[in-house]
Amino acid sequence: MPEERIEKANLDKLIQHAISKPLVSNIYIADPSAHVFNNKIYIYPSHDIDAGIPFNDNGDHFGMEDYHVISMESIDSEAVDNGVALHVDDVPWAQRQMWAPDAAYKNGKYYLLFPAKNKEGIFQIGVAISSSPVGPFKAEPLPIKGSYSIDPAIFEDEDGSFYLYFGGIWGGQLQNYRNNKYSSNYELPNDNEPALGPIVAKMTDDLLQFVETPKEIKIVDSNGDALLEGDNKRRFFEASWVHKYNGKYYFSYSTGDTHFICYAIGDSPYGPFTYQGRILEPVIGWTSHHSICKVDEKWYLFYHDSSLSNGVTHLRTVKVSEIFHDENGLITTLKPYQI
Ligand code: FUB
């Protein structure tokens, strides 16, 4: 898998024709989880750095060490970097690789949910708490019991229940789990077998633990058949996100090695979710990761690309663009570059 998947001449053209500009350019950020708290927009991204580790399929070159929270007064206003909100050195159980986080608000407190590798090199998911949406956050001493893999996305349903979605294959280690148990002998399914699904668990009232055994989510085609591992233009890879629109649950995700952000619709936060189509065509850079957030009655896709670093996969920048649900609730596919 080459690091640079776009040739230089094409890269310049794409950058010139991008539909959106970087929200901040003083640091590299990625994997944006956007929320509106108290009428203000807060983005919880990964903070990309060059850790000097060569590109590999295990994602070791994503050597992030801390989180910064980005805030915006409104969708058109300047995005402000609020400095370090949590550093890996201040997380007792974590060793390295502070990958894509998310955040929630409940009863006057802000909760940062984040993956990191523990001292054994296994990804788990932790919680850190602050009285401010921009931190600093104080990490719990241990990760969430029973948590694993990467890319936590926390969704608050209309009844006040919170659900945590997570999981990612390859560097995200989801292929090493079956029924929530780890084994380095587990591998990806064969191409003609159902793909691995993302994982969901309802959270306790204090948002610190799961109330239940995590469950694998099914993403199915229009016949109700599970998407297969070989169907890599549609099957789940990483970057879970859930939003609710007209009473339906929209589960969106990245297809990873085919670089699409896709979505599937269901009637329950647990799925099953029926595949619908693409939200975002491939961006500059290998990864694609997004969130969907309603701001002032409009829906926005927060996403990243590697345009600010001229295509360096692990040095990304966050952008935002409005998206539209049509009269049937289907999302119009966004082309990130108008060529
Ligand atoms: O940022 C590191 C990893 O890259 C994330 O966890 C994935 O979703 C991908 O964006």
Residues whose N, C-alpha, C, O or C-beta is under 5 A from the ligand:
A	BS01	FUB	D31 S46 F62 W99 A100 I150 D151 E238 A239 T287 S288 H289
